[in-house]
């Protein structure tokens, strides 16, 4: 069932969720707004603690901005921020890609499908915007349901230590990561030659 909920102070984004989920706990996926900053940071602190700034993926995000149109939040029925997800432009062995994360969902909303909805919406948008591949470091069994696999990152390295089993990739276009080899580095959106999101 596709639907769209109003997002006060946000640009709306539609997403697909099971009917039972909609009946139990309505939430909306929206473009992140500047006014979300404090709530987003508090949510990330609750989810990951101060160690989040030491993670290898953070090295790829420092000094960069999320890919245009790919900084999303989830809000509940009263407009409170209950989820956040950003995708960042990177080069993976010289190939244009996105880095997914961090994904965080408020403790009270973790069983409602918010994380999955944020991932599905972000991947659909990324494909619509012409992006070809997405990388992440995360729980392989969780992300496998969205198509992420270890085989896409076997010849890639991160700019710091990561558990290899958690370094995953997804091709939005067949062959986008085929033969990709080398280091993952930050890339500004203009460097990867894609149209800017409206």
C-alpha positions in Angstrom: 0.0 0.0 0.0 1.6 3.3 -1.0 0.6 6.4 1.0 1.8 9.8 1.9 1.3 11.6 5.3 1.7 15.3 5.9 5.1 16.3 7.3 4.8 19.7 9.0 7.8 21.9 8.1 9.1 19.1 5.8 8.9 18.2 2.1 6.9 15.0 2.0 8.1 11.7 0.5 5.9 8.7 -0.2 6.8 5.2 0.8 5.3 1.7 0.9 4.3 0.0 4.1 2.2 -3.0 5.0 -1.5 -2.1 5.8 -1.2 -3.5 9.3 1.7 -1.2 10.0 -0.2 1.8 8.9 -3.2 0.9 11.1 -1.0 0.4 14.1 1.4 3.3 14.0 1.2 5.9 11.3 4.5 7.7 10.5 5.7 9.8 7.6 9.0 9.8 5.7 10.1 13.4 5.0 13.1 15.3 3.7 15.3 16.4 6.6 14.8 20.1 7.5 17.2 22.4 9.3 14.9 22.5 12.2 15.5 18.7 12.7 19.1 19.1 13.7 18.8 19.0 17.5 16.3 16.1 17.5 18.4 14.2 14.9 21.6 14.6 17.0 19.8 13.5 20.2 18.4 10.5 18.4 21.9 9.5 17.1 23.4 10.1 20.6 20.7 7.7 22.1 21.3 5.1 19.4 25.1 5.1 19.2 26.5 7.2 22.0 29.7 9.4 21.7 31.6 6.5 20.0 29.7 7.3 16.8 32.2 10.0 16.0 35.1 7.5 16.1 33.6 5.1 13.5 35.4 4.6 10.2 32.2 5.6 8.3 32.3 9.0 10.1 35.6 9.7 8.3 33.8 9.6 5.0 31.1 11.9 6.3 33.2 14.6 8.0 33.3 17.8 6.1 30.8 16.5 3.6 27.1 17.1 3.0 24.6 14.3 2.4 23.7 13.6 -1.2 21.0 16.0 -2.4 17.5 14.7 -1.6 18.9 11.8 0.4 18.7 13.1 4.0 15.5 11.7 5.4 13.6 11.6 8.7 10.6 9.8 9.9 8.1 11.6 12.1 5.2 10.2 14.1 1.6 11.3 14.1 2.3 14.3 16.3 5.4 15.4 14.2 8.1 14.1 16.6 11.2 12.8 14.9 11.5 9.0 15.3 14.0 8.1 12.6 16.8 9.4 10.5 18.8 8.2 7.6 21.3 9.9 5.2 23.2 8.8 2.1 26.5 10.3 1.3 28.4 10.6 -2.0 31.6 8.5 -2.2 33.9 7.0 -4.7 34.4 3.3 -4.3 37.6 2.4 -6.1 37.0 5.3 -8.4 33.3 4.4 -9.0 30.5 6.7 -8.0 28.5 5.3 -5.1 26.6 6.3 -2.0 27.4 5.5 1.7 24.3 4.7 3.7 24.1 5.8 7.3 23.8 6.3 10.0 20.3 4.8 10.4 18.7 5.4 13.8 15.2 4.8 15.1 13.8 6.0 18.4 13.5 3.2 21.0 9.7 3.4 21.2 9.4 3.0 17.4 11.9 0.2 16.7 9.2 -2.5 16.1 7.1 -0.4 13.7 9.0 -0.8 10.5 10.5 2.8 10.5 14.0 1.7 9.7 12.9 -0.5 6.8 10.7 2.3 5.4 13.6 4.8 5.6 15.9 2.3 3.7 13.3 1.5 1.0 12.5 5.2 0.4 16.2 6.2 0.3 17.1 3.4 -2.1 14.1 4.3 -4.4 15.1 7.9 -4.4 18.7 7.1 -5.1 17.8 5.0 -8.1 15.4 7.8 -9.3 18.2 10.3 -9.0 20.5 8.2 -11.2 22.8 6.8 -8.5 24.2 3.4 -9.3 25.4 1.7 -6.1 25.2 2.0 -2.3 27.6 0.8 0.4 27.3 0.5 4.1 28.8 -1.0 7.2 26.1 -2.8 9.2 24.4 -6.0 10.3 24.4 -8.3 7.3 21.3 -10.3 8.2 19.3 -7.1 8.6 20.5 -5.4 5.4 20.3 -8.6 3.3 16.5 -8.1 3.0 17.1 -5.0 1.0 19.6 -6.6 -1.3 22.9 -5.7 0.3 25.6 -8.3 -0.1 29.2 -8.8 0.9 30.3 -9.8 -2.6 30.1 -6.2 -3.9 32.7 -5.0 -1.5 35.3 -7.8 -1.5 37.9 -5.7 -3.3 37.1 -2.4 -1.7 38.7 -1.0 1.5 37.6 1.7 3.9 39.7 4.5 5.3 40.0 2.7 8.7 39.1 -0.6 10.3 35.8 -2.3 9.7 34.6 -5.8 10.2 34.7 -7.2 6.7 31.5 -9.3 7.2 29.6 -6.0 7.9 31.0 -4.1 4.8 28.2 -4.5 2.3 27.1 -3.2 -1.1 24.1 -3.0 -3.3 24.0 -2.4 -7.1 21.1 -0.1 -8.1 22.3 -0.7 -11.7 23.6 -4.1 -12.7 27.3 -4.2 -12.9 27.8 -0.8 -11.1 30.4 -2.4 -8.7 31.6 -5.2 -11.0 35.4 -5.2 -10.7 35.5 -2.3 -8.3 38.8 -2.3 -6.4 40.5 0.2 -4.1 39.7 2.6 -1.3 36.3 4.2 -0.6 36.8 8.0 -0.3 34.4 11.0 0.0 33.1 12.6 -3.1 31.1 15.8 -3.5 27.9 15.5 -5.4 29.2 17.6 -8.3 32.2 15.2 -8.6 30.0 12.3 -9.5 28.2 14.0 -12.3 24.6 13.4 -11.2 21.7 15.8 -11.4 20.9 17.7 -8.2 17.7 16.8 -6.5 14.9 19.4 -6.6 
